[in-house]
Amino acid sequence: MVKTTSTDELKTLLDNKKQVYLIDTLNPKSYEARHIPTAKSLPYAPNFVELFEKNIGANKDDRIVMYCMSDGCQLSDLAAQALEQAGYNNVYHYEDGLAGWQDAGYEFET
């Protein structure tokens, strides 16, 4: 089962500049409109693991956090599960996504 992370935990990681691969699994237009600072865009697709390994290049032990729009969006959970099944062992799902980040009053990048 994929681990989860909270808005406060993610904010602390980013503020402390901890090594984390933050992945926005939404479509590129959503990413361009707004995303959590330092996030990389990698939309979920059936070949997500292949795309992740080609474009992100994280090691199997690196901390990886996936997010999408909100707790009602399943893209980030599917992406996290795919990575976990591929042997990545430090994968987290940020369930609250963009909605949770906004509700906490945190800034976005565009």
N, C-alpha and C positions, 0 to 999 in steps of 0.2 A: 504494500500500500504506500502511495506517495505521501511524503510528509508535507505539512502545510506550514506557512509562515504568515504572520500577522502584519498589518500595516506598520505598527510601531517597530516590530523586529526588522522589517525591510528598511525602514527609514534609518534606523540605527546602523545597520550594515553599510548603507550608502554614505551616511554622515561620517562614519569612521573609516571610510575608504577601504573596507575589507574587500578582498578578492571575491567577486561574485559575477557570474554571467547572468545578466538580467535579460530575459527574452520576451518580447511582445509577440504574441501568436496571432494577432489580428491582421487584417489586410493592410497593404502598404499605405492606402489612403488614410486609414485611421491612424497609423503610425506617424505619417507626415502631419496630420492635424494636431496631434498631441500624444506624448508618451512620457513615461516616467524617466527622469534623468538617468543617463548611462545605458538605457535599454537599447538592445539591438532588435531589429525587425526580422522575424523569421515566421511567416504565416504557417499555421498548421496545415499539413497536407499528408496524404497516405505515406509518402516517402520522407517524412519529417526527419527521421534519424539520419538518413543519407545527406539531406540538405544541411542539417545541423553539423555533422562532421566535416562537410566540405566548407561551410561558410563561417562557422564559429570556432571550431577547433579546440574545444575544451577537453581536458583530460577526464578520465572516468571518475577521479576523486575530487574534481573541482566542484565548488558550490554553484549550483545552477538554479535559478528561480524563474518560473514561467508565470505569465499572467495574460489575461484577456480583459474583457469589458467589466464583468462583475461576477458575483457568485452564481448567477444564472447562466453564464457562458461556460461551455464545456471544452473549448479549444485548448486552453492551457492545461487542463487536467489530462486530456488525451495526449498532448505533447509530452507532459511529464511522465505519464505511464509508458509511452513509447521509449523514452530515454532510459527509464528504469529497467524495462525489459531488455534493452540493449546493453545493460551492464553498468550504466552510470549509477553511482551509489550515494550521491549527495544532491539529489534533485528535490526541489521544493515547489509547491503549488501556492502561489499567492492568490487565494480564492477571491478576495475583494476586488482585485483588479483596479482598473482606472476609476471606477465609481468609488471604491474605498479610499483611494489616494486623494480624490477630489473632496470627499466628505471630511477627510482629516485636514483639509486646507493646505495641502502640500502643492508645490509648484510642478508644472509640467514643462517639458521641452517641446518645441515645434520644429 
